[in-house]
Amino acid sequence: MRVLVTGCAGFIGSHVVVLLVQQGHEVL
């Protein structure tokens, strides 16, 4: 799934991006 994450420079956002990529999602 493609996921758009806003605020990915913060603590929570950066961890969410890592988890999504590990699960095979495409982060925009």
BAROVEX-979565 format. One line per 3 residues: number of its first residue (from 1); their letters; for each residue x negated, y, z of N, C-alpha, C. Coordinates in steps of 0.2 Angstrom, whole numbers, plus 5000, padded with zeros to 4 digits. Each point is the difference from the previous one (the first is absolute). Example, Ala and Ser with C-alpha at 12.3 -4.5 7.8 and 13.67 -1.06 7.14 Angstrom:
<recs>
1	AS	4934,4972,5039,5004,5006,5000,4996,5006,5000  5002,5005,4996,4996,5006,5001,5004,5005,5003
</recs>
This chain:
<recs>
1	MRV	4996,4994,5000,5004,5006,5000,4996,5006,5000  5002,5005,4997,4996,5007,5000,5003,5004,5006  4995,5003,5003,5002,5003,5006,4996,5007,5000
4	LVT	5004,5005,5001,4997,5007,5001,5000,5002,5007  4994,5001,5003,4999,5002,5007,4997,5007,5000  5004,5004,5004,4998,5007,5001,4997,5001,5006
7	GCA	4995,5004,5001,4997,5001,5007,4995,4994,5001  4997,4997,4995,4996,4995,5001,4993,5001,5003  4999,5007,5001,4993,5002,5003,5000,4999,5007
10	GFI	5006,5000,5003,5001,4999,5007,4998,4993,5003  5000,4999,5006,4999,4994,5004,5005,4995,4998  5006,5001,5000,5005,4995,4999,5000,4998,4992
13	GSH	5000,5006,4996,5001,4999,4993,4994,4996,4997  4994,5001,5003,4994,4996,4997,5001,4993,5002  5002,4998,5006,5001,4993,5001,5006,4997,4996
16	VVV	5005,5004,4999,5006,4997,4996,4997,4998,4993  4996,5005,4997,4998,4999,4993,4995,4993,5000  4996,4999,5005,4996,4994,5000,5004,4994,5001
19	LLV	5005,5000,5004,5005,4994,5001,5004,4999,4993  5002,5005,4997,5004,4999,4994,4995,4997,4994  4994,5002,5000,4996,4998,4995,4998,4993,5001
22	QQG	4999,4998,5006,4998,4993,5002,5006,4995,4999  5006,5003,5000,5006,4996,4998,5002,4999,4993  4995,5004,4996,5001,4999,4993,5004,5006,4996
25	HEV	5002,5005,5004,5004,5005,4997,4996,5005,4997  5002,5004,4995,4997,5005,4997,5001,5007,5003  4996,5003,5003,5001,5007,5003,4998,5005,4996
28	L	5005,5005,4999,4999,5006,4996,4998,5006,5004
</recs>
